[in-house]
Amino acid sequence: MGLVTWVGLGSLLGGAAAGFILYDQIAAEPVQVVAAPPPPPPPPAPEPVVIAPPVPTLQGDLAGAHALLTRATFSLALEAQGDRDLVSFQISKALGETLAIPDLSGENLTFQRAQMLQRGGAPVAQIAFLPESGAPVALYAKSGPGEERDLKFEEIGGVSVASWAQGNIFFMLAGDLPRQRLESLARSIESQIAAAEPVTQDTGMPEASLPAGSAEQGDAAAEAQTPEQTSAQTPEPTPPASATR
């Protein structure tokens, strides 16, 4: 072998030895592994939203009842419905408050009938009227303590309503009417109720429906006398002086 050969072989062996030494050093050193951060926890599931049902209101209940009325509802009228004073008396007795059925003929509404409903065990009067054409209009009345309140207008379930309180009675007028027409009717009813003059005499008729002066007429009728009683109480005429001579 030549010198060059030995030199090349020595270089090769030296390089191999250096490689083994470097490998041992790398293997002996711990390899630092950088771990990836853990994924964030999933967000908590949203709590179920509990939507409480709307609290029922008197206006809502009455508007729902009104929506069931049609013109056919009044196709068979009860005989007693023709006597408005009698119906007023029956309503007043049921409510425990004096109430006369308002006269809305000037508003082109004709009284048809009245009936008693109930809400929560308390009586509610329904007084129905019919226009010359179109859907019925109804006045609802419920007795109960409360201060007098101004007119309040709403639309509930497609029904226009006006509600207010007078004295110890809550009123609600319902119908398929524009606001201006509904307000005109409500004002007319309000003024008639305010103008009603209750009487203290127990006549068996609705107190508020009795016209002023009816008590005096009743007293006069009670004191009417027969012709015999009248002639018996009439003093004998005094004969002229010439007849006694």
C-alpha positions in Angstrom: 0.0 0.0 0.0 1.1 3.4 -0.7 1.3 6.3 1.6 -1.8 7.9 0.1 -3.8 4.8 0.8 -2.8 4.7 4.5 -3.6 8.3 4.8 -7.1 7.9 3.3 -7.8 4.9 5.4 -6.8 6.8 8.5 -9.0 9.7 7.6 -11.9 7.3 7.1 -11.5 5.6 10.4 -11.0 8.9 12.2 -14.3 10.2 10.7 -16.2 7.1 11.7 -14.9 7.4 15.3 -15.9 11.0 15.5 -19.3 10.1 14.2 -19.8 7.5 16.8 -18.7 9.9 19.6 -21.1 12.6 18.3 -24.0 10.1 18.2 -23.3 9.0 21.7 -23.4 12.6 22.9 -26.7 13.3 21.2 -28.2 10.1 22.5 -27.1 10.8 26.0 -28.7 14.3 26.0 -32.4 14.3 26.8 -34.6 15.5 23.9 -36.9 18.3 25.0 -40.3 17.8 23.4 -42.5 20.8 23.3 -46.0 19.7 24.0 -48.9 21.5 22.3 -51.3 23.3 24.7 -54.5 21.4 25.5 -57.6 22.5 23.7 -59.8 24.9 25.6 -62.8 23.2 27.3 -66.0 23.5 25.3 -68.4 26.3 26.4 -71.1 25.2 28.8 -74.4 24.4 27.3 -76.8 27.4 27.5 -79.4 27.0 30.1 -82.9 26.4 28.6 -84.9 29.6 28.4 -88.1 29.2 30.2 -90.7 31.5 28.7 -93.5 32.0 31.2 -97.0 32.1 29.7 -98.5 35.6 29.7 -100.5 36.4 32.7 -104.2 36.4 31.7 -105.9 39.7 32.0 -109.6 40.6 32.2 -109.4 42.5 28.9 -107.8 39.5 27.2 -110.4 37.1 28.5 -113.3 39.3 27.5 -111.8 40.0 24.1 -111.5 36.3 23.6 -115.1 35.8 24.5 -116.1 38.6 22.2 -114.3 36.9 19.3 -116.8 34.0 19.5 -119.8 36.3 18.7 -121.3 36.5 15.3 -124.6 37.9 13.9 -126.0 34.4 14.1 -125.6 34.5 17.8 -128.6 36.8 18.0 -130.8 34.9 15.5 -132.9 33.4 18.4 -133.8 36.2 20.8 -135.2 35.4 24.2 -138.6 36.8 25.0 -137.4 38.6 28.1 -134.8 40.5 26.1 -137.4 42.8 24.7 -138.0 44.4 28.2 -134.8 46.4 28.7 -135.9 47.5 32.2 -136.3 43.9 33.3 -133.0 42.9 31.9 -131.3 45.9 33.6 -132.9 44.7 36.9 -131.6 41.2 36.4 -128.1 42.4 35.6 -128.0 44.7 38.6 -129.1 41.9 40.8 -126.4 39.6 39.5 -123.6 42.2 39.7 -124.7 43.6 43.1 -124.5 47.0 41.6 -127.1 49.3 39.9 -126.6 49.3 36.2 -129.1 50.3 33.5 -128.6 49.2 29.9 -127.5 52.3 27.9 -129.5 53.5 25.0 -127.3 53.6 21.9 -130.0 54.1 19.3 -128.6 57.5 18.7 -125.4 55.7 17.7 -127.2 53.4 15.3 -126.9 50.5 17.6 -129.8 48.3 18.6 -129.9 46.4 21.9 -130.2 42.7 21.2 -129.7 40.8 24.4 -127.7 40.5 27.6 -126.2 37.5 29.4 -124.1 36.8 32.4 -120.6 35.3 32.0 -118.0 34.7 34.7 -114.3 35.2 35.3 -112.7 33.6 38.3 -116.1 32.9 39.8 -117.1 36.6 39.6 -120.1 37.5 37.4 -119.5 39.5 34.3 -122.4 41.0 32.3 -122.3 41.0 28.5 -124.7 43.5 26.8 -124.8 43.1 23.1 -125.8 45.5 20.4 -126.1 45.2 16.6 -125.4 48.0 14.1 -127.3 48.2 10.8 -124.6 46.1 9.2 -121.4 44.5 10.4 -120.3 42.7 13.5 -121.9 43.0 16.9 -120.7 45.4 19.6 -120.7 44.3 23.2 -120.4 46.1 26.5 -119.0 44.1 29.4 -119.4 45.1 33.1 -117.8 43.6 36.2 -118.3 44.8 39.7 -115.3 45.2 42.0 -113.5 47.8 44.1 -111.4 50.3 42.2 -110.8 53.9 41.5 -112.3 55.7 38.5 -110.0 55.5 35.6 -109.9 57.2 32.2 -110.6 55.5 29.0 -107.9 53.1 27.8 -107.8 51.9 24.2 -106.2 48.6 23.1 -106.4 46.0 20.3 -106.4 42.4 21.7 -106.6 39.5 19.4 -107.8 41.6 16.5 -110.6 43.1 18.7 -110.7 46.8 19.5 -111.5 47.5 23.1 -112.0 50.5 25.3 -112.0 50.0 29.1 -112.6 52.2 32.0 -114.1 52.2 35.5 -116.9 54.2 37.0 -117.8 53.9 40.7 -117.6 50.3 41.6 -118.0 48.8 38.1 -115.4 48.0 35.5 -116.5 48.5 31.9 -115.1 47.3 28.6 -116.5 48.0 25.2 -115.5 45.6 22.4 -116.1 45.6 18.7 -114.5 45.6 15.2 -114.5 49.4 15.1 -112.1 52.2 14.3 -110.7 54.1 17.2 -112.8 57.2 16.7 -116.0 55.2 16.5 -115.2 53.2 19.6 -114.3 56.3 21.5 -117.6 58.0 20.6 -119.6 54.9 21.8 -117.6 54.7 25.0 -118.1 58.4 25.8 -121.9 58.0 25.2 -122.1 55.1 27.6 -119.9 56.8 30.1 -122.1 59.9 30.2 -125.3 57.9 30.4 -124.0 55.9 33.4 -122.9 59.1 35.1 -126.3 60.8 34.5 -128.3 57.9 35.9 -130.1 58.9 39.1 -130.6 56.0 41.5 -133.7 56.1 43.8 -134.1 54.6 47.2 -137.7 53.4 46.8 -137.9 49.6 46.4 -140.2 49.4 43.3 -138.9 46.1 42.0 -137.5 47.8 38.9 -133.9 48.7 38.2 -133.1 51.8 40.2 -131.0 53.5 37.6 -133.5 53.0 34.9 -136.4 54.9 36.7 -136.9 58.4 35.3 -136.8 61.3 37.7 -140.3 62.0 39.2 -141.4 58.4 38.9 -141.6 58.1 42.7 -144.0 61.1 42.8 -146.1 59.5 40.1 -146.2 56.3 42.1 -147.3 58.1 45.2 -150.0 59.9 43.3 -151.3 56.6 41.9 -151.2 55.0 45.4 -153.3 57.8 46.7 -155.9 57.7 43.9 -159.5 57.3 45.2 -162.6 55.8 43.8 -165.5 58.1 42.7 -167.5 57.0 45.7 -164.7 58.0 48.0 -164.3 61.3 46.3 -168.0 62.1 46.5 -168.2 61.0 50.1 -165.4 63.4 51.0 -166.9 66.3 49.0 -168.8 68.7 51.4 -172.6 69.2 50.8 -173.3 72.4 49.0 -174.9 75.1 51.1 -178.5 75.8 49.9 -179.2 79.5 48.9 -180.9 81.6 51.6 -184.1 81.9 49.5 -184.6 78.1 49.6 -184.7 78.1 53.5 -187.5 80.6 53.8 
